């Protein structure tokens, strides 16, 4: 599986374990649940600490090249609460 880095903590993880935030060609910034939307993407770990750090320290703004707003913060928070972080094969013991 492809590896990506969290913009907040800089830890490298499998792409499926991270939450993708995308700036679409139309300039909208949204959470990309399936990881398939066209546009400039940035990844964060699926935990509140990385989400807060990415927003407060403007790391998502720099990575996406456009401002992020309160609406995005609410959308990220909602996404993190709705779905628990997927477990990697290393933690589950399966292959």
Secondary structure, 3 states (H helix, E strand, C coil): CCEEEECCCCCEEEHHHEEEEEECCCCCEEEECCCCCCCEEEEEECCHHHHHHHHHCCHHHHHHCCCCCHHHHHHHHHHHHHCCCCCCHHHHCCC
